[in-house]
Amino acid sequence: DEPTIGTVEVGSYRAQSSYYNTDHSVNISGLSSSSYRFTINAEDRAGNKREYQGQFNMPGTDTAPPSGSIELNSGARYTNRTQVSVKMDTRDDQPGRLDYQLSNDARSWSGWAQVTSSVSWTLTGGDGTKTVYARFRDARGNVSATVSAQIVLDTRAPRISNVAVSAISSSEVRISWRTDEPTGSMVVYGTGHSLDRRSDSGRSGNYATEHYVTLSGLNGGTSYRFQIQAVDQAGNSAMHDGNFTTSSAADTTPPRGSIRINGGAANTNSSQVRVDLEASDDRGGRIEYQLSNDGRVWSAWNSMVQSTNWTLASGSGTRTVYARFRDTAGNISAAVSDDIIVSSTSTPPPDNSQGPKISGVSVEMIDAKTVRIRWKTDKPTVAVLTYAVDKQRSQSEKEERFDSGNRNHSADYKTDHSVVLTNLIPNSTYKFKIMAIDQSGKSSVTPEMTFVLSSKTGGSIKHDNNRHFADGRSWLGIWLPDLRLILNSIGK
């Protein structure tokens, strides 16, 4: 800004101006290609000084072209659009501007443009593998070799086929399907209009053509909608809608029911009563019932009715009727019961016309505490013999039971029957009855009979030929040593 003289120092080189002036220049030669620092000192006529430091690069002769590479869509292998992004990475041994050109065939090139980190480029049309070419130029005009990158253009959606719903249970279902090209898949599903649950394909994370899912945690007996969603590697998607219904959950809950005798009456003077029944099941459907006087020997299964007639156990006093119920799944309820007091009975004689006929009842003493009871039936049956010590009315009687055969085993049905009763009490009177049940479920019951275990040896049997079964057959006493047998019939 005022006349000065100055000096310039570049490394070991030093030059000085000869005149005071405001415009200054020096020429320096012989420098090699390198980076240099320099210092300028200026001094005015008054001796004031000012210093300035700087740096410059001395270029050499540049004949090396730049180098570089390109990447399409950040390295993706597939795309479903012709517009892609091209990322460029370039290098040059000399500083300065670099330019690029792009091409789809390495023959027709775009114009030169300055290199940036990423540019947009349009591929040629039609599905298939696409190649993009690039080359670079430095400030000296050196052009690089051509580089390239590839990507697969796929604009067609995948096709879903062979959809199958299998292995349906009350809580699970398996869905399988195929795609005509590798895809990732998932299933969304739900009830009604909402598809709010999802499950990835069994090969989630891998692109495949065979797919399956197992949906679990479902509700039994429920209709579901589902949608298969398949996406190929280019991002094209396809969908398939379907539906299924899960099977009903296994029924393990027995029905519930109740019983009332004579409408809930407390007393009766007849052994013939009306039994009112109520039953329900959480699944609905048919319900059957059985009745029993002791909770052990049951009637055949019958379709549910509101009321039915029933014959109480013989005798007077408190009588109990038991009922149990069965649903269509075979679940049997716990027994329920009701009591009624019988003040006096007029029991009709047993009707053996429909059931098997029982005959030839005999009692044989084996030892002081053991007897064998034999009888015959006119058709194959199984039988239940009940017996108890005949005590005074003021004492309780514990009734025992002996099953001759199993109703579910056809081999157990026979016409000649024999049971052995053990651990009996000597010098005691026992009462017993025999129930015979044929293969159709029809049954007959003998009147109550008694036998007496006696320690006497020898003796005779009292026999009353006037006592008969209801069907008119006489029951004969059989004399045996040390055993007095008395056969008593309720009816005459």
Backbone torsions as a table, in degrees:
resi	resn	phi	psi	omega
1	ASP	NA	1.1	174.4
2	GLU	-153.7	159.8	-178.6
3	PRO	-63.1	130.9	177.2
4	THR	-141.5	164.7	164.7
5	ILE	-110.4	151.5	-175.9
6	GLY	-144.6	165.5	175.4
7	THR	-127.5	148.5	177.3
8	VAL	-123.8	130.6	177.6
9	GLU	-120.1	123.6	175.7
10	VAL	-127.7	103.3	-175.5
11	GLY	61.0	-122.7	178.9
12	SER	-90.3	-3.9	-178.7
13	TYR	-86.3	137.2	179.7
14	ARG	-139.6	128.8	178.5
15	ALA	-131.4	148.6	-176.8
16	GLN	-134.6	139.5	176.9
17	SER	-78.8	152.1	-175.0
18	SER	-97.2	-18.0	-173.9
19	TYR	-128.0	152.3	171.4
20	TYR	-72.4	127.2	-176.2
21	ASN	-156.6	164.6	175.9
22	THR	-100.6	-17.2	175.6
23	ASP	-112.2	128.8	-173.4
24	HIS	-130.9	148.2	173.0
25	SER	-158.6	150.5	174.2
26	VAL	-138.0	151.6	174.4
27	ASN	-109.2	129.5	179.4
28	ILE	-120.9	128.2	-179.1
29	SER	-124.9	168.3	177.1
30	GLY	82.4	10.1	179.2
31	LEU	-81.4	143.2	176.1
32	SER	-90.0	169.1	179.4
33	SER	-68.5	110.8	-178.3
34	SER	-170.5	-177.0	175.6
35	SER	-104.8	133.8	-174.9
36	TYR	-127.6	146.0	170.0
37	ARG	-104.4	145.8	-180.0
38	PHE	-137.8	157.7	179.3
39	THR	-131.4	131.9	176.5
40	ILE	-114.1	127.7	175.9
41	ASN	-115.1	125.0	179.4
42	ALA	-117.2	138.4	-178.8
43	GLU	-135.4	125.7	179.4
44	ASP	-85.5	-176.0	-175.5
45	ARG	-69.1	-21.6	-179.3
46	ALA	-85.7	-1.1	179.6
47	GLY	89.0	5.3	176.5
48	ASN	-73.2	140.7	-175.1
49	LYS	-123.6	150.5	175.6
50	ARG	-142.2	140.9	-177.9
51	GLU	-119.2	144.1	177.3
52	TYR	-136.3	134.8	178.3
53	GLN	-118.9	146.2	179.5
54	GLY	-153.1	-174.6	-176.9
55	GLN	-148.0	147.3	174.2
56	PHE	-148.3	158.5	177.3
57	ASN	-106.1	135.7	178.2
58	MET	-102.7	104.2	-178.0
59	PRO	-72.5	154.3	173.1
60	GLY	-102.2	-158.0	177.5
61	THR	-86.8	117.3	-175.5
62	ASP	-99.7	111.1	176.3
63	THR	-121.1	-2.6	-178.0
64	ALA	-87.9	126.0	178.9
65	PRO	-74.3	159.4	174.5
66	PRO	-72.2	171.4	175.9
67	SER	-132.3	165.8	179.6
68	GLY	-179.2	-179.9	178.4
69	SER	-149.2	163.4	177.5
70	ILE	-130.6	157.7	178.6
71	GLU	-138.6	134.1	-177.6
72	LEU	-101.0	130.3	177.4
73	ASN	47.8	46.0	176.9
74	SER	57.8	30.5	175.3
75	GLY	91.0	8.6	179.5
76	ALA	-63.7	147.5	179.1
77	ARG	-87.7	-25.8	-175.7
78	TYR	-131.0	154.1	171.0
79	THR	-148.9	152.8	175.7
80	ASN	-111.3	15.5	178.4
81	ARG	-129.7	147.2	178.2
82	THR	-78.2	-17.6	179.1
83	GLN	-87.3	121.6	-179.5
84	VAL	-128.3	162.5	173.8
85	SER	-100.6	139.5	179.9
86	VAL	-115.8	115.1	177.0
87	LYS	-96.8	130.7	-176.5
88	MET	-113.3	137.5	175.5
89	ASP	-125.0	115.3	-174.5
90	THR	-124.4	157.2	178.7
91	ARG	-144.9	144.5	175.2
92	ASP	-149.5	142.7	-176.7
93	ASP	-77.3	-9.4	176.8
94	GLN	-120.4	141.8	177.9
95	PRO	-68.9	162.0	178.5
96	GLY	133.2	175.7	-176.4
97	ARG	-71.0	143.0	173.7
98	LEU	-121.0	140.8	176.9
99	ASP	-117.2	164.5	-179.4
100	TYR	-137.2	160.5	168.4
101	GLN	-133.5	147.8	176.7
102	LEU	-123.8	154.5	-179.7
103	SER	-154.6	153.4	174.7
104	ASN	-97.1	-8.5	-177.7
105	ASP	-139.2	2.3	-179.5
106	ALA	67.0	14.8	175.7
107	ARG	-120.2	-49.5	177.9
108	SER	-96.5	117.7	-173.6
109	TRP	-111.0	151.5	172.0
110	SER	-71.5	169.2	175.6
111	GLY	-70.2	160.0	178.1
112	TRP	-68.6	134.9	177.2
113	ALA	-142.1	153.4	-177.7
114	GLN	-66.8	138.2	-179.2
115	VAL	-62.7	132.9	170.2
116	THR	-126.3	173.4	-175.6
117	SER	-65.2	-35.5	-177.5
118	SER	-155.9	141.4	177.1
119	VAL	-134.4	161.3	177.8
120	SER	-93.3	144.9	-177.8
121	TRP	-143.9	147.0	-179.2
122	THR	-106.2	124.0	178.1
123	LEU	-76.8	165.2	172.1
124	THR	-72.0	156.9	-177.9
125	GLY	-74.8	166.4	178.7
126	GLY	93.0	135.6	-179.4
127	ASP	-68.6	150.9	177.5
128	GLY	139.3	-174.5	180.0
129	THR	-77.5	128.2	-179.5
130	LYS	-114.5	141.5	178.7
131	THR	-119.1	132.8	175.0
132	VAL	-113.5	131.6	-178.2
133	TYR	-108.7	151.7	178.2
134	ALA	-145.7	150.6	171.2
135	ARG	-145.6	158.2	-170.9
136	PHE	-129.1	152.4	-178.5
137	ARG	-135.3	136.1	178.7
138	ASP	-94.1	-176.9	-175.5
139	ALA	-66.9	-24.1	178.9
140	ARG	-83.7	-3.3	179.6
141	GLY	91.4	4.8	177.2
142	ASN	-72.4	130.1	-177.3
143	VAL	-109.4	133.2	-177.6
144	SER	-75.1	167.9	169.3
145	ALA	-67.4	157.3	-179.3
146	THR	-75.9	133.6	173.9
147	VAL	-116.4	164.3	-176.6
148	SER	-150.6	166.2	173.8
149	ALA	-148.4	153.7	-175.5
150	GLN	-123.0	154.7	174.4
151	ILE	-153.3	147.9	-179.8
152	VAL	-94.4	122.2	176.0
153	LEU	-90.5	118.8	-179.5
154	ASP	-133.1	110.1	-178.7
155	THR	-109.1	2.8	-178.2
156	ARG	-97.1	134.5	178.8
157	ALA	-72.8	149.6	176.9
158	PRO	-68.7	161.1	177.0
159	ARG	-111.4	133.4	179.6
160	ILE	-101.9	132.3	-179.3
161	SER	-146.9	175.1	176.5
162	ASN	52.7	42.5	177.6
163	VAL	-73.2	128.0	-179.0
164	ALA	-136.8	135.7	174.7
165	VAL	-110.4	121.8	-174.2
166	SER	-142.6	177.3	178.0
167	ALA	51.3	44.0	-178.7
168	ILE	-75.9	127.7	173.8
169	SER	-128.8	-169.1	179.9
170	SER	-74.8	-16.5	-176.3
171	SER	-133.1	-5.4	-177.0
172	GLU	-140.5	158.8	173.4
173	VAL	-154.7	149.0	178.7
174	ARG	-113.8	129.7	177.8
175	ILE	-119.0	128.4	179.0
176	SER	-128.1	155.6	179.8
177	TRP	-163.4	170.2	177.3
178	ARG	-124.4	154.3	170.4
179	THR	-126.3	151.5	-175.7
180	ASP	-80.9	-0.7	174.1
181	GLU	-150.3	160.3	-179.9
182	PRO	-60.0	129.8	178.5
183	THR	-140.7	160.5	163.1
184	GLY	-95.5	145.8	-173.7
185	SER	-141.0	159.7	170.8
186	MET	-152.9	163.6	177.5
187	VAL	-120.8	128.1	170.0
188	VAL	-106.8	143.1	-173.6
189	TYR	-154.1	165.6	179.2
190	GLY	173.2	-178.0	177.6
191	THR	-102.4	153.8	179.7
192	GLY	65.3	-140.6	-177.9
193	HIS	-90.2	-9.8	-174.5
194	SER	-93.8	121.6	173.2
195	LEU	-106.3	78.7	-169.7
196	ASP	-103.6	9.0	177.3
197	ARG	-126.0	153.7	-177.3
198	ARG	-141.4	156.3	175.5
199	SER	-148.2	126.4	178.5
200	ASP	-72.9	159.1	177.7
201	SER	-58.8	153.5	179.5
202	GLY	-60.0	-17.5	176.5
203	ARG	-112.4	41.1	-178.0
204	SER	-57.2	137.9	179.9
205	GLY	94.2	-18.8	177.0
206	ASN	-117.3	138.3	175.1
207	TYR	-81.5	128.4	-175.4
208	ALA	-146.4	170.3	176.4
209	THR	-106.3	-17.1	175.7
210	GLU	-107.8	129.3	-173.7
211	HIS	-135.7	153.3	172.7
212	TYR	-159.0	155.3	169.7
213	VAL	-140.0	151.2	170.4
214	THR	-114.5	115.8	178.6
215	LEU	-92.3	125.6	-178.0
216	SER	-124.5	173.1	-178.9
217	GLY	72.3	25.2	-179.0
218	LEU	-83.5	164.4	176.6
219	ASN	-93.7	138.0	-179.9
220	GLY	-67.8	146.2	177.2
221	GLY	61.4	35.8	-174.6
222	THR	-125.2	139.9	176.8
223	SER	-87.7	133.4	180.0
224	TYR	-124.1	147.8	168.0
225	ARG	-104.3	145.7	176.3
226	PHE	-140.8	157.8	177.3
227	GLN	-137.1	124.4	174.3
228	ILE	-86.9	129.7	178.1
229	GLN	-120.2	117.8	-178.6
230	ALA	-116.9	134.5	179.9
231	VAL	-129.4	124.2	179.4
232	ASP	-82.9	-178.7	-173.1
233	GLN	-71.0	-15.5	177.2
234	ALA	-90.8	-6.0	-179.9
235	GLY	97.6	1.6	176.2
236	ASN	-74.6	140.8	-174.6
237	SER	-124.8	156.5	175.3
238	ALA	-142.9	156.4	-178.8
239	MET	-136.2	152.2	174.9
240	HIS	-141.1	128.6	-179.0
241	ASP	-102.3	145.3	177.8
242	GLY	-156.9	-177.9	178.1
243	ASN	-151.7	162.5	176.6
244	PHE	-156.2	162.8	176.8
245	THR	-127.4	125.4	178.4
246	THR	-71.7	153.7	176.7
247	SER	-74.3	158.4	179.2
248	SER	-67.6	144.7	177.8
249	ALA	-64.1	148.3	179.0
250	ALA	-56.7	134.4	-179.0
251	ASP	-87.8	110.0	178.1
252	THR	-117.6	6.6	-177.8
253	THR	-98.9	120.8	179.8
254	PRO	-72.7	159.7	175.8
255	PRO	-69.2	168.9	177.0
256	ARG	-120.5	146.8	-179.0
257	GLY	-159.7	175.7	178.9
258	SER	-145.9	164.9	-178.3
259	ILE	-139.8	143.3	172.7
260	ARG	-136.7	139.4	178.5
261	ILE	-99.9	128.3	178.5
262	ASN	49.4	44.0	176.6
263	GLY	67.8	19.0	179.8
264	GLY	94.2	12.4	179.3
265	ALA	-63.5	150.3	-179.5
266	ALA	-88.0	-27.3	-173.8
267	ASN	-135.6	157.5	172.8
268	THR	-153.6	156.2	175.0
269	ASN	-112.7	17.3	-179.3
270	SER	-134.3	146.9	175.5
271	SER	-80.9	-10.7	176.0
272	GLN	-90.7	118.8	-176.3
273	VAL	-129.8	165.0	173.4
274	ARG	-103.5	129.3	179.9
275	VAL	-108.3	120.5	176.4
276	ASP	-96.1	133.1	-175.4
277	LEU	-123.7	141.3	170.9
278	GLU	-134.3	137.8	179.2
279	ALA	-153.8	150.8	176.7
280	SER	-145.9	157.7	179.6
281	ASP	-139.0	141.5	-175.1
282	ASP	-68.7	-16.3	177.5
283	ARG	-100.5	-4.3	-174.8
284	GLY	72.1	-162.8	178.9
285	GLY	88.1	-178.5	-175.1
286	ARG	-70.4	141.2	175.2
287	ILE	-124.2	138.6	176.5
288	GLU	-116.8	162.5	-178.8
289	TYR	-136.4	158.4	170.5
290	GLN	-131.0	151.0	176.2
291	LEU	-123.4	155.0	-179.9
292	SER	-154.9	150.9	174.9
293	ASN	-94.4	-11.0	-177.3
294	ASP	-134.2	-1.9	-179.3
295	GLY	76.8	8.2	179.8
296	ARG	-123.5	-49.6	177.0
297	VAL	-95.8	118.4	-172.6
298	TRP	-112.3	153.4	172.1
299	SER	-70.2	172.3	173.7
300	ALA	-67.7	159.8	175.9
301	TRP	-70.5	134.8	178.7
302	ASN	-130.2	152.0	175.8
303	SER	-62.2	145.9	-175.4
304	MET	-60.3	134.1	173.8
305	VAL	-131.4	163.1	178.4
306	GLN	-76.3	-33.5	178.5
307	SER	-153.7	155.2	179.1
308	THR	-153.8	159.0	177.4
309	ASN	-85.5	149.6	-177.3
310	TRP	-150.0	145.4	177.4
311	THR	-102.4	122.9	179.8
312	LEU	-71.4	164.1	170.9
313	ALA	-60.6	146.5	-174.5
314	SER	-65.6	160.0	178.0
315	GLY	98.5	177.8	179.4
316	SER	-111.6	170.4	-177.4
317	GLY	109.0	-165.8	-178.7
318	THR	-74.6	127.5	178.9
319	ARG	-122.3	140.6	-177.1
320	THR	-117.7	136.0	173.1
321	VAL	-115.5	129.5	-179.1
322	TYR	-105.7	149.5	175.9
323	ALA	-139.5	147.1	170.7
324	ARG	-142.8	160.9	-168.9
325	PHE	-131.2	149.3	-177.6
326	ARG	-132.6	133.8	178.4
327	ASP	-95.3	-179.4	-175.6
328	THR	-67.8	-20.5	177.0
329	ALA	-83.6	-3.1	-180.0
330	GLY	88.8	5.1	177.5
331	ASN	-73.8	130.7	-177.3
332	ILE	-111.2	131.8	-178.1
333	SER	-74.3	164.6	168.0
334	ALA	-66.7	151.7	-179.3
335	ALA	-70.2	138.9	171.4
336	VAL	-115.5	160.4	-174.2
337	SER	-149.8	165.0	172.8
338	ASP	-144.7	150.0	-178.0
339	ASP	-113.1	153.6	171.8
340	ILE	-148.8	146.7	-179.8
341	ILE	-96.6	124.1	177.8
342	VAL	-96.0	116.0	-178.0
343	SER	-82.8	-42.3	173.6
344	SER	-153.3	144.6	-174.9
345	THR	-121.6	150.0	170.9
346	SER	-128.1	80.2	-171.6
347	THR	-77.3	124.2	176.4
348	PRO	-66.9	150.3	-180.0
349	PRO	-62.5	147.9	178.9
350	PRO	-59.0	142.3	178.0
351	ASP	-104.6	101.9	-179.0
352	ASN	-94.3	8.8	-175.7
353	SER	-66.8	-30.3	-178.8
354	GLN	-94.5	-27.8	-176.4
355	GLY	-96.4	179.7	178.3
356	PRO	-67.7	152.8	179.3
357	LYS	-96.1	134.9	-178.9
358	ILE	-107.2	132.0	-179.3
359	SER	-149.4	171.6	173.4
360	GLY	64.7	35.3	179.4
361	VAL	-72.2	128.2	177.1
362	SER	-140.9	152.2	179.5
363	VAL	-122.6	129.1	-178.3
364	GLU	-126.2	126.6	178.5
365	MET	-83.2	128.4	177.4
366	ILE	-93.1	-44.8	171.1
367	ASP	-150.0	-170.2	-171.7
368	ALA	-64.0	-19.1	-177.3
369	LYS	-123.4	9.0	-173.0
370	THR	-135.5	134.4	174.3
371	VAL	-132.7	157.4	172.7
372	ARG	-116.2	129.8	177.5
373	ILE	-111.4	128.4	179.9
374	ARG	-119.0	152.4	171.8
375	TRP	-162.6	169.1	-179.7
376	LYS	-125.0	154.0	171.5
377	THR	-127.4	152.5	-175.7
378	ASP	-79.6	-3.5	176.4
379	LYS	-149.7	160.7	179.8
380	PRO	-60.7	131.0	179.5
381	THR	-144.1	165.3	159.1
382	VAL	-106.7	165.0	-173.1
383	ALA	-143.3	156.8	173.9
384	VAL	-126.5	121.1	177.6
385	LEU	-108.1	124.7	176.3
386	THR	-113.5	140.9	-177.6
387	TYR	-149.5	158.7	-180.0
388	ALA	-162.8	154.9	173.5
389	VAL	-66.4	131.9	179.7
390	ASP	-84.1	97.5	-177.2
391	LYS	-100.4	175.2	175.6
392	GLN	-65.9	157.6	-176.6
393	ARG	-61.0	-27.1	-178.3
394	SER	-76.6	-10.4	-179.0
395	GLN	-105.9	150.0	179.5
396	SER	-78.7	149.7	178.9
397	GLU	-116.2	124.3	177.2
398	LYS	-97.2	113.3	-177.0
399	GLU	-86.5	132.9	176.8
400	GLU	-103.3	162.6	-175.3
401	ARG	-136.1	140.8	177.0
402	PHE	-133.5	119.1	179.5
403	ASP	-92.9	126.1	176.1
404	SER	-101.8	87.5	179.2
405	GLY	101.5	162.7	-180.0
406	ASN	-114.2	126.5	-176.4
407	ARG	-62.0	-21.9	-178.8
408	ASN	-88.2	-4.0	-179.0
409	HIS	-113.2	109.3	-176.3
410	SER	-62.0	-28.1	-178.6
411	ALA	-68.3	-16.8	-178.2
412	ASP	-82.8	-9.1	179.4
413	TYR	-80.8	126.5	-178.0
414	LYS	-153.3	173.1	-178.1
415	THR	-106.0	-22.5	176.3
416	ASP	-104.8	127.0	-173.3
417	HIS	-126.6	147.6	178.6
418	SER	-154.8	133.5	173.0
419	VAL	-131.3	150.0	178.0
420	VAL	-114.6	124.0	178.3
421	LEU	-102.5	126.6	-175.8
422	THR	-117.2	170.0	177.1
423	ASN	55.6	37.8	176.9
424	LEU	-79.3	165.5	-177.9
425	ILE	-97.7	118.7	179.4
426	PRO	-58.9	154.7	178.2
427	ASN	57.2	34.9	-180.0
428	SER	-123.7	152.0	175.4
429	THR	-97.4	130.5	178.3
430	TYR	-116.1	142.0	172.5
431	LYS	-111.8	147.8	-179.0
432	PHE	-151.8	158.5	175.0
433	LYS	-138.3	152.6	178.4
434	ILE	-121.5	128.0	171.9
435	MET	-111.5	127.4	177.8
436	ALA	-110.3	134.7	-177.8
437	ILE	-126.4	121.1	-180.0
438	ASP	-85.7	-179.3	-173.1
439	GLN	-72.1	-14.7	175.6
440	SER	-88.1	-3.8	-179.9
441	GLY	94.0	-3.2	177.7
442	LYS	-76.2	147.8	-174.1
443	SER	-137.2	158.1	172.7
444	SER	-136.2	150.2	-179.0
445	VAL	-130.1	133.5	175.6
446	THR	-74.4	159.8	168.2
447	PRO	-63.7	166.9	177.0
448	GLU	-69.6	130.5	179.9
449	MET	-122.2	162.0	179.6
450	THR	-133.3	152.5	167.3
451	PHE	-138.1	154.3	-176.8
452	VAL	-120.6	125.7	171.9
453	LEU	-84.4	123.7	-177.9
454	SER	-127.5	143.8	178.6
455	SER	-83.5	-5.4	178.9
456	LYS	-67.4	142.9	173.0
457	THR	-98.7	138.7	-178.8
458	GLY	77.8	-169.0	178.8
459	GLY	112.6	-175.9	-178.5
460	SER	-129.9	162.7	179.8
461	ILE	-102.9	128.1	172.8
462	LYS	-76.1	135.9	179.7
463	HIS	-137.6	129.6	-179.6
464	ASP	-109.7	103.0	-177.9
465	ASN	-68.8	-6.9	178.8
466	ASN	-83.8	-9.1	179.7
467	ARG	-94.0	127.3	-175.3
468	HIS	-135.6	163.2	166.4
469	PHE	-73.4	168.0	-178.4
470	ALA	-63.9	-25.7	-179.3
471	ASP	-88.5	5.7	172.4
472	GLY	97.6	-2.8	-179.9
473	ARG	-78.8	141.0	175.1
474	SER	-84.5	149.0	177.0
475	TRP	-113.6	118.0	-173.4
476	LEU	-95.2	136.5	173.4
477	GLY	-76.6	141.9	179.2
478	ILE	-114.5	123.0	-179.8
479	TRP	-79.8	131.7	175.5
480	LEU	-136.7	147.3	177.5
481	PRO	-58.6	140.8	175.8
482	ASP	61.6	15.4	178.5
483	LEU	-141.6	123.3	174.1
484	ARG	-102.7	117.2	-176.3
485	LEU	-105.0	124.4	175.6
486	ILE	-123.1	123.3	177.6
487	LEU	-105.7	117.6	-178.7
488	ASN	-113.6	140.5	175.5
489	SER	-112.7	143.9	177.5
490	ILE	-68.9	-44.1	-179.2
491	GLY	-95.3	162.9	174.7
492	LYS	-119.2	NA	NA
